[in-house]
Amino acid sequence: MEYNESPSMEQKRYVAAVCPEYRSRMAALSENVGQADEMVSCDGCIHWNNGRCVIFDEVLTGIDQT
């Protein structure tokens, strides 16, 4: 069985900030909620499914780490 380490909170926040597919759950539910008040993280994205996202690894590995 393959073990995959869970992404850190910092990784989820950074990936969400640069992800082209990020969509806030709160914004999807209500137009009255200001996104500035919300902490951007994969945890708050409509695509984050029980700790899994189709493009999370792609976005994370595509980040320039220089």
PDB file of N, CA, C and O in Angstrom:
ATOM      1  N   MET A   1       0.833  -1.180   0.000  1.00  0.00           N
ATOM      2  CA  MET A   1       0.000   0.000   0.000  1.00  0.00           C
ATOM      3  C   MET A   1       0.877   1.243   0.000  1.00  0.00           C
ATOM      4  O   MET A   1       1.820   1.347   0.785  1.00  0.00           O
ATOM      5  N   GLU A   2       0.571   2.161  -0.862  1.00  0.00           N
ATOM      6  CA  GLU A   2       1.353   3.387  -0.988  1.00  0.00           C
ATOM      7  C   GLU A   2       0.915   4.399   0.065  1.00  0.00           C
ATOM      8  O   GLU A   2      -0.280   4.593   0.289  1.00  0.00           O
ATOM      9  N   TYR A   3       1.893   5.044   0.713  1.00  0.00           N
ATOM     10  CA  TYR A   3       1.601   6.058   1.726  1.00  0.00           C
ATOM     11  C   TYR A   3       1.836   7.437   1.136  1.00  0.00           C
ATOM     12  O   TYR A   3       2.924   7.738   0.646  1.00  0.00           O
ATOM     13  N   ASN A   4       0.828   8.254   1.185  1.00  0.00           N
ATOM     14  CA  ASN A   4       0.946   9.633   0.718  1.00  0.00           C
ATOM     15  C   ASN A   4       0.811  10.558   1.907  1.00  0.00           C
ATOM     16  O   ASN A   4      -0.192  10.522   2.620  1.00  0.00           O
ATOM     17  N   GLU A   5       1.820  11.388   2.123  1.00  0.00           N
ATOM     18  CA  GLU A   5       1.777  12.343   3.220  1.00  0.00           C
ATOM     19  C   GLU A   5       0.751  13.426   2.910  1.00  0.00           C
ATOM     20  O   GLU A   5       0.662  13.904   1.780  1.00  0.00           O
ATOM     21  N   SER A   6      -0.010  13.801   3.903  1.00  0.00           N
ATOM     22  CA  SER A   6      -1.001  14.857   3.725  1.00  0.00           C
ATOM     23  C   SER A   6      -0.293  16.184   3.494  1.00  0.00           C
ATOM     24  O   SER A   6       0.745  16.447   4.100  1.00  0.00           O
ATOM     25  N   PRO A   7      -0.843  17.018   2.627  1.00  0.00           N
ATOM     26  CA  PRO A   7      -0.229  18.323   2.395  1.00  0.00           C
ATOM     27  C   PRO A   7      -0.337  19.197   3.639  1.00  0.00           C
ATOM     28  O   PRO A   7      -1.306  19.110   4.393  1.00  0.00           O
ATOM     29  N   SER A   8       0.669  20.035   3.838  1.00  0.00           N
ATOM     30  CA  SER A   8       0.662  20.940   4.987  1.00  0.00           C
ATOM     31  C   SER A   8      -0.305  22.087   4.738  1.00  0.00           C
ATOM     32  O   SER A   8      -0.714  22.330   3.603  1.00  0.00           O
ATOM     33  N   MET A   9      -0.667  22.786   5.800  1.00  0.00           N
ATOM     34  CA  MET A   9      -1.556  23.942   5.690  1.00  0.00           C
ATOM     35  C   MET A   9      -0.913  25.009   4.800  1.00  0.00           C
ATOM     36  O   MET A   9      -1.603  25.659   4.014  1.00  0.00           O
ATOM     37  N   GLU A  10       0.404  25.190   4.921  1.00  0.00           N
ATOM     38  CA  GLU A  10       1.095  26.176   4.092  1.00  0.00           C
ATOM     39  C   GLU A  10       1.015  25.815   2.616  1.00  0.00           C
ATOM     40  O   GLU A  10       0.804  26.683   1.769  1.00  0.00           O
ATOM     41  N   GLN A  11       1.185  24.527   2.309  1.00  0.00           N
ATOM     42  CA  GLN A  11       1.081  24.077   0.921  1.00  0.00           C
ATOM     43  C   GLN A  11      -0.324  24.325   0.381  1.00  0.00           C
ATOM     44  O   GLN A  11      -0.485  24.807  -0.739  1.00  0.00           O
ATOM     45  N   LYS A  12      -1.336  23.995   1.176  1.00  0.00           N
ATOM     46  CA  LYS A  12      -2.720  24.172   0.728  1.00  0.00           C
ATOM     47  C   LYS A  12      -3.056  25.646   0.533  1.00  0.00           C
ATOM     48  O   LYS A  12      -3.796  25.993  -0.387  1.00  0.00           O
ATOM     49  N   ARG A  13      -2.528  26.508   1.377  1.00  0.00           N
ATOM     50  CA  ARG A  13      -2.791  27.940   1.234  1.00  0.00           C
ATOM     51  C   ARG A  13      -2.091  28.497  -0.006  1.00  0.00           C
ATOM     52  O   ARG A  13      -2.677  29.283  -0.750  1.00  0.00           O
ATOM     53  N   TYR A  14      -0.840  28.091  -0.227  1.00  0.00           N
ATOM     54  CA  TYR A  14      -0.105  28.614  -1.373  1.00  0.00           C
ATOM     55  C   TYR A  14      -0.675  28.088  -2.685  1.00  0.00           C
ATOM     56  O   TYR A  14      -0.847  28.850  -3.637  1.00  0.00           O
ATOM     57  N   VAL A  15      -0.965  26.802  -2.740  1.00  0.00           N
ATOM     58  CA  VAL A  15      -1.532  26.221  -3.960  1.00  0.00           C
ATOM     59  C   VAL A  15      -2.859  26.892  -4.287  1.00  0.00           C
ATOM     60  O   VAL A  15      -3.116  27.221  -5.445  1.00  0.00           O
ATOM     61  N   ALA A  16      -3.700  27.097  -3.288  1.00  0.00           N
ATOM     62  CA  ALA A  16      -4.993  27.758  -3.519  1.00  0.00           C
ATOM     63  C   ALA A  16      -4.803  29.169  -4.058  1.00  0.00           C
ATOM     64  O   ALA A  16      -5.579  29.626  -4.898  1.00  0.00           O
ATOM     65  N   ALA A  17      -3.772  29.860  -3.578  1.00  0.00           N
ATOM     66  CA  ALA A  17      -3.529  31.239  -4.007  1.00  0.00           C
ATOM     67  C   ALA A  17      -3.123  31.326  -5.475  1.00  0.00           C
ATOM     68  O   ALA A  17      -3.393  32.334  -6.128  1.00  0.00           O
ATOM     69  N   VAL A  18      -2.480  30.287  -6.003  1.00  0.00           N
ATOM     70  CA  VAL A  18      -2.004  30.332  -7.389  1.00  0.00           C
ATOM     71  C   VAL A  18      -2.781  29.406  -8.327  1.00  0.00           C
ATOM     72  O   VAL A  18      -2.543  29.414  -9.535  1.00  0.00           O
ATOM     73  N   CYS A  19      -3.692  28.620  -7.795  1.00  0.00           N
ATOM     74  CA  CYS A  19      -4.419  27.625  -8.592  1.00  0.00           C
ATOM     75  C   CYS A  19      -5.423  28.289  -9.537  1.00  0.00           C
ATOM     76  O   CYS A  19      -6.245  29.096  -9.104  1.00  0.00           O
ATOM     77  N   PRO A  20      -5.356  27.950 -10.825  1.00  0.00           N
ATOM     78  CA  PRO A  20      -6.299  28.535 -11.785  1.00  0.00           C
ATOM     79  C   PRO A  20      -7.724  28.003 -11.624  1.00  0.00           C
ATOM     80  O   PRO A  20      -8.666  28.608 -12.135  1.00  0.00           O
ATOM     81  N   GLU A  21      -7.891  26.890 -10.926  1.00  0.00           N
ATOM     82  CA  GLU A  21      -9.213  26.280 -10.753  1.00  0.00           C
ATOM     83  C   GLU A  21      -9.821  26.535  -9.379  1.00  0.00           C
ATOM     84  O   GLU A  21     -10.908  26.037  -9.089  1.00  0.00           O
ATOM     85  N   TYR A  22      -9.135  27.308  -8.521  1.00  0.00           N
ATOM     86  CA  TYR A  22      -9.654  27.550  -7.168  1.00  0.00           C
ATOM     87  C   TYR A  22     -11.002  28.251  -7.222  1.00  0.00           C
ATOM     88  O   TYR A  22     -11.171  29.254  -7.916  1.00  0.00           O
ATOM     89  N   ARG A  23     -11.954  27.708  -6.481  1.00  0.00           N
ATOM     90  CA  ARG A  23     -13.290  28.311  -6.366  1.00  0.00           C
ATOM     91  C   ARG A  23     -13.746  28.118  -4.929  1.00  0.00           C
ATOM     92  O   ARG A  23     -13.914  26.990  -4.465  1.00  0.00           O
ATOM     93  N   SER A  24     -13.942  29.208  -4.241  1.00  0.00           N
ATOM     94  CA  SER A  24     -14.329  29.184  -2.841  1.00  0.00           C
ATOM     95  C   SER A  24     -15.704  28.557  -2.650  1.00  0.00           C
ATOM     96  O   SER A  24     -16.644  28.881  -3.375  1.00  0.00           O
ATOM     97  N   ARG A  25     -15.820  27.662  -1.678  1.00  0.00           N
ATOM     98  CA  ARG A  25     -17.123  27.084  -1.343  1.00  0.00           C
ATOM     99  C   ARG A  25     -18.080  28.168  -0.880  1.00  0.00           C
ATOM    100  O   ARG A  25     -19.255  28.163  -1.247  1.00  0.00           O
ATOM    101  N   MET A  26     -17.580  29.097  -0.075  1.00  0.00           N
ATOM    102  CA  MET A  26     -18.427  30.165   0.457  1.00  0.00           C
ATOM    103  C   MET A  26     -18.942  31.057  -0.668  1.00  0.00           C
ATOM    104  O   MET A  26     -20.113  31.436  -0.665  1.00  0.00           O
ATOM    105  N   ALA A  27     -18.093  31.393  -1.619  1.00  0.00           N
ATOM    106  CA  ALA A  27     -18.521  32.228  -2.743  1.00  0.00           C
ATOM    107  C   ALA A  27     -19.524  31.482  -3.614  1.00  0.00           C
ATOM    108  O   ALA A  27     -20.436  32.086  -4.178  1.00  0.00           O
ATOM    109  N   ALA A  28     -19.353  30.181  -3.719  1.00  0.00           N
ATOM    110  CA  ALA A  28     -20.282  29.380  -4.517  1.00  0.00           C
ATOM    111  C   ALA A  28     -21.658  29.313  -3.858  1.00  0.00           C
ATOM    112  O   ALA A  28     -22.673  29.188  -4.543  1.00  0.00           O
ATOM    113  N   LEU A  29     -21.690  29.396  -2.536  1.00  0.00           N
ATOM    114  CA  LEU A  29     -22.954  29.309  -1.806  1.00  0.00           C
ATOM    115  C   LEU A  29     -23.655  30.650  -1.652  1.00  0.00           C
ATOM    116  O   LEU A  29     -24.880  30.711  -1.559  1.00  0.00           O
ATOM    117  N   SER A  30     -22.872  31.725  -1.626  1.00  0.00           N
ATOM    118  CA  SER A  30     -23.476  33.029  -1.362  1.00  0.00           C
ATOM    119  C   SER A  30     -22.699  34.136  -2.043  1.00  0.00           C
ATOM    120  O   SER A  30     -21.472  34.188  -1.961  1.00  0.00           O
ATOM    121  N   GLU A  31     -23.406  35.005  -2.705  1.00  0.00           N
ATOM    122  CA  GLU A  31     -22.770  36.162  -3.330  1.00  0.00           C
ATOM    123  C   GLU A  31     -22.502  37.261  -2.303  1.00  0.00           C
ATOM    124  O   GLU A  31     -21.785  38.215  -2.601  1.00  0.00           O
ATOM    125  N   ASN A  32     -23.067  37.142  -1.098  1.00  0.00           N
ATOM    126  CA  ASN A  32     -22.927  38.162  -0.068  1.00  0.00           C
ATOM    127  C   ASN A  32     -21.657  38.021   0.760  1.00  0.00           C
ATOM    128  O   ASN A  32     -21.316  38.929   1.518  1.00  0.00           O
ATOM    129  N   VAL A  33     -20.961  36.918   0.633  1.00  0.00           N
ATOM    130  CA  VAL A  33     -19.764  36.686   1.422  1.00  0.00           C
ATOM    131  C   VAL A  33     -18.566  37.278   0.694  1.00  0.00           C
ATOM    132  O   VAL A  33     -18.324  36.958  -0.470  1.00  0.00           O
ATOM    133  N   GLY A  34     -17.825  38.131   1.370  1.00  0.00           N
ATOM    134  CA  GLY A  34     -16.636  38.730   0.774  1.00  0.00           C
ATOM    135  C   GLY A  34     -15.463  37.780   0.845  1.00  0.00           C
ATOM    136  O   GLY A  34     -15.157  37.248   1.912  1.00  0.00           O
ATOM    137  N   GLN A  35     -14.807  37.561  -0.272  1.00  0.00           N
ATOM    138  CA  GLN A  35     -13.671  36.649  -0.282  1.00  0.00           C
ATOM    139  C   GLN A  35     -12.483  37.216   0.475  1.00  0.00           C
ATOM    140  O   GLN A  35     -11.615  36.451   0.896  1.00  0.00           O
ATOM    141  N   ALA A  36     -12.411  38.516   0.661  1.00  0.00           N
ATOM    142  CA  ALA A  36     -11.309  39.116   1.399  1.00  0.00           C
ATOM    143  C   ALA A  36     -11.330  38.670   2.858  1.00  0.00           C
ATOM    144  O   ALA A  36     -10.286  38.631   3.508  1.00  0.00           O
ATOM    145  N   ASP A  37     -12.512  38.331   3.378  1.00  0.00           N
ATOM    146  CA  ASP A  37     -12.642  37.896   4.762  1.00  0.00           C
ATOM    147  C   ASP A  37     -12.285  36.424   4.945  1.00  0.00           C
ATOM    148  O   ASP A  37     -12.139  35.958   6.075  1.00  0.00           O
ATOM    149  N   GLU A  38     -12.150  35.714   3.879  1.00  0.00           N
ATOM    150  CA  GLU A  38     -11.930  34.275   3.922  1.00  0.00           C
ATOM    151  C   GLU A  38     -10.455  33.958   3.704  1.00  0.00           C
ATOM    152  O   GLU A  38      -9.809  34.550   2.839  1.00  0.00           O
ATOM    153  N   MET A  39      -9.918  33.012   4.501  1.00  0.00           N
ATOM    154  CA  MET A  39      -8.559  32.557   4.286  1.00  0.00           C
ATOM    155  C   MET A  39      -8.566  31.620   3.078  1.00  0.00           C
ATOM    156  O   MET A  39      -9.300  30.632   3.066  1.00  0.00           O
ATOM    157  N   VAL A  40      -7.772  31.916   2.085  1.00  0.00           N
ATOM    158  CA  VAL A  40      -7.707  31.092   0.881  1.00  0.00           C
ATOM    159  C   VAL A  40      -6.883  29.846   1.190  1.00  0.00           C
ATOM    160  O   VAL A  40      -5.722  29.937   1.590  1.00  0.00           O
ATOM    161  N   SER A  41      -7.496  28.695   1.000  1.00  0.00           N
ATOM    162  CA  SER A  41      -6.843  27.411   1.231  1.00  0.00           C
ATOM    163  C   SER A  41      -7.589  26.354   0.424  1.00  0.00           C
ATOM    164  O   SER A  41      -8.773  26.511   0.126  1.00  0.00           O
ATOM    165  N   CYS A  42      -6.898  25.293   0.077  1.00  0.00           N
ATOM    166  CA  CYS A  42      -7.556  24.190  -0.623  1.00  0.00           C
ATOM    167  C   CYS A  42      -8.722  23.639   0.188  1.00  0.00           C
ATOM    168  O   CYS A  42      -9.688  23.129  -0.379  1.00  0.00           O
ATOM    169  N   ASP A  43      -8.635  23.740   1.516  1.00  0.00           N
ATOM    170  CA  ASP A  43      -9.723  23.253   2.364  1.00  0.00           C
ATOM    171  C   ASP A  43     -11.036  23.963   2.070  1.00  0.00           C
ATOM    172  O   ASP A  43     -12.104  23.396   2.299  1.00  0.00           O
ATOM    173  N   GLY A  44     -10.978  25.190   1.567  1.00  0.00           N
ATOM    174  CA  GLY A  44     -12.184  25.955   1.283  1.00  0.00           C
ATOM    175  C   GLY A  44     -12.609  25.920  -0.173  1.00  0.00           C
ATOM    176  O   GLY A  44     -13.522  26.645  -0.569  1.00  0.00           O
ATOM    177  N   CYS A  45     -11.963  25.089  -0.973  1.00  0.00           N
ATOM    178  CA  CYS A  45     -12.242  25.024  -2.411  1.00  0.00           C
ATOM    179  C   CYS A  45     -13.295  23.960  -2.724  1.00  0.00           C
ATOM    180  O   CYS A  45     -13.324  22.898  -2.102  1.00  0.00           O
ATOM    181  N   ILE A  46     -14.148  24.256  -3.684  1.00  0.00           N
ATOM    182  CA  ILE A  46     -15.182  23.291  -4.070  1.00  0.00           C
ATOM    183  C   ILE A  46     -14.588  22.029  -4.695  1.00  0.00           C
ATOM    184  O   ILE A  46     -15.262  21.000  -4.751  1.00  0.00           O
ATOM    185  N   HIS A  47     -13.345  22.086  -5.164  1.00  0.00           N
ATOM    186  CA  HIS A  47     -12.709  20.931  -5.798  1.00  0.00           C
ATOM    187  C   HIS A  47     -11.972  20.035  -4.804  1.00  0.00           C
ATOM    188  O   HIS A  47     -11.547  18.937  -5.162  1.00  0.00           O
ATOM    189  N   TRP A  48     -11.816  20.491  -3.560  1.00  0.00           N
ATOM    190  CA  TRP A  48     -11.102  19.719  -2.536  1.00  0.00           C
ATOM    191  C   TRP A  48     -12.058  18.671  -1.994  1.00  0.00           C
ATOM    192  O   TRP A  48     -12.996  19.000  -1.267  1.00  0.00           O
ATOM    193  N   ASN A  49     -11.832  17.430  -2.337  1.00  0.00           N
ATOM    194  CA  ASN A  49     -12.749  16.338  -2.018  1.00  0.00           C
ATOM    195  C   ASN A  49     -12.099  15.391  -1.012  1.00  0.00           C
ATOM    196  O   ASN A  49     -11.336  14.503  -1.393  1.00  0.00           O
ATOM    197  N   ASN A  50     -12.402  15.580   0.264  1.00  0.00           N
ATOM    198  CA  ASN A  50     -11.838  14.731   1.324  1.00  0.00           C
ATOM    199  C   ASN A  50     -10.315  14.646   1.250  1.00  0.00           C
ATOM    200  O   ASN A  50      -9.737  13.567   1.377  1.00  0.00           O
ATOM    201  N   GLY A  51      -9.682  15.781   1.046  1.00  0.00           N
ATOM    202  CA  GLY A  51      -8.226  15.813   1.004  1.00  0.00           C
ATOM    203  C   GLY A  51      -7.636  15.438  -0.331  1.00  0.00           C
ATOM    204  O   GLY A  51      -6.427  15.228  -0.438  1.00  0.00           O
ATOM    205  N   ARG A  52      -8.465  15.349  -1.351  1.00  0.00           N
ATOM    206  CA  ARG A  52      -7.974  15.002  -2.681  1.00  0.00           C
ATOM    207  C   ARG A  52      -8.390  16.056  -3.689  1.00  0.00           C
ATOM    208  O   ARG A  52      -9.511  16.563  -3.649  1.00  0.00           O
ATOM    209  N   CYS A  53      -7.485  16.378  -4.586  1.00  0.00           N
ATOM    210  CA  CYS A  53      -7.764  17.310  -5.673  1.00  0.00           C
ATOM    211  C   CYS A  53      -7.024  16.811  -6.909  1.00  0.00           C
ATOM    212  O   CYS A  53      -5.865  16.405  -6.828  1.00  0.00           O
ATOM    213  N   VAL A  54      -7.687  16.844  -8.027  1.00  0.00           N
ATOM    214  CA  VAL A  54      -7.114  16.312  -9.261  1.00  0.00           C
ATOM    215  C   VAL A  54      -5.833  17.049  -9.660  1.00  0.00           C
ATOM    216  O   VAL A  54      -4.890  16.425 -10.147  1.00  0.00           O
ATOM    217  N   ILE A  55      -5.791  18.369  -9.459  1.00  0.00           N
ATOM    218  CA  ILE A  55      -4.635  19.128  -9.944  1.00  0.00           C
ATOM    219  C   ILE A  55      -3.721  19.641  -8.839  1.00  0.00           C
ATOM    220  O   ILE A  55      -2.785  20.385  -9.133  1.00  0.00           O
ATOM    221  N   PHE A  56      -3.950  19.277  -7.581  1.00  0.00           N
ATOM    222  CA  PHE A  56      -3.121  19.773  -6.476  1.00  0.00           C
ATOM    223  C   PHE A  56      -1.640  19.506  -6.722  1.00  0.00           C
ATOM    224  O   PHE A  56      -0.829  20.431  -6.668  1.00  0.00           O
ATOM    225  N   ASP A  57      -1.277  18.249  -6.992  1.00  0.00           N
ATOM    226  CA  ASP A  57       0.131  17.899  -7.199  1.00  0.00           C
ATOM    227  C   ASP A  57       0.719  18.626  -8.397  1.00  0.00           C
ATOM    228  O   ASP A  57       1.872  19.058  -8.364  1.00  0.00           O
ATOM    229  N   GLU A  58      -0.067  18.760  -9.449  1.00  0.00           N
ATOM    230  CA  GLU A  58       0.395  19.461 -10.652  1.00  0.00           C
ATOM    231  C   GLU A  58       0.706  20.923 -10.342  1.00  0.00           C
ATOM    232  O   GLU A  58       1.741  21.444 -10.758  1.00  0.00           O
ATOM    233  N   VAL A  59      -0.188  21.579  -9.615  1.00  0.00           N
ATOM    234  CA  VAL A  59       0.022  22.983  -9.259  1.00  0.00           C
ATOM    235  C   VAL A  59       1.204  23.104  -8.305  1.00  0.00           C
ATOM    236  O   VAL A  59       2.039  23.993  -8.473  1.00  0.00           O
ATOM    237  N   LEU A  60       1.289  22.224  -7.303  1.00  0.00           N
ATOM    238  CA  LEU A  60       2.369  22.278  -6.323  1.00  0.00           C
ATOM    239  C   LEU A  60       3.725  22.075  -6.978  1.00  0.00           C
ATOM    240  O   LEU A  60       4.671  22.799  -6.665  1.00  0.00           O
ATOM    241  N   THR A  61       3.844  21.107  -7.881  1.00  0.00           N
ATOM    242  CA  THR A  61       5.131  20.857  -8.529  1.00  0.00           C
ATOM    243  C   THR A  61       5.460  21.916  -9.570  1.00  0.00           C
ATOM    244  O   THR A  61       6.620  22.064  -9.953  1.00  0.00           O
ATOM    245  N   GLY A  62       4.456  22.653 -10.033  1.00  0.00           N
ATOM    246  CA  GLY A  62       4.686  23.708 -11.012  1.00  0.00           C
ATOM    247  C   GLY A  62       5.127  25.025 -10.408  1.00  0.00           C
ATOM    248  O   GLY A  62       5.462  25.961 -11.135  1.00  0.00           O
ATOM    249  N   ILE A  63       5.131  25.110  -9.071  1.00  0.00           N
ATOM    250  CA  ILE A  63       5.536  26.339  -8.395  1.00  0.00           C
ATOM    251  C   ILE A  63       7.043  26.496  -8.512  1.00  0.00           C
ATOM    252  O   ILE A  63       7.795  25.565  -8.225  1.00  0.00           O
ATOM    253  N   ASP A  64       7.476  27.662  -8.930  1.00  0.00           N
ATOM    254  CA  ASP A  64       8.904  27.956  -9.047  1.00  0.00           C
ATOM    255  C   ASP A  64       9.502  28.044  -7.651  1.00  0.00           C
ATOM    256  O   ASP A  64       9.130  28.918  -6.869  1.00  0.00           O
ATOM    257  N   GLN A  65      10.421  27.148  -7.337  1.00  0.00           N
ATOM    258  CA  GLN A  65      11.002  27.098  -5.996  1.00  0.00           C
ATOM    259  C   GLN A  65      12.419  27.648  -5.958  1.00  0.00           C
ATOM    260  O   GLN A  65      13.229  27.229  -5.131  1.00  0.00           O
ATOM    261  N   THR A  66      12.719  28.579  -6.845  1.00  0.00           N
ATOM    262  CA  THR A  66      14.067  29.154  -6.855  1.00  0.00           C
ATOM    263  C   THR A  66      14.169  30.316  -5.921  1.00  0.00           C
ATOM    264  O   THR A  66      15.234  30.921  -5.803  1.00  0.00           O
TER     265      THR A  66
END
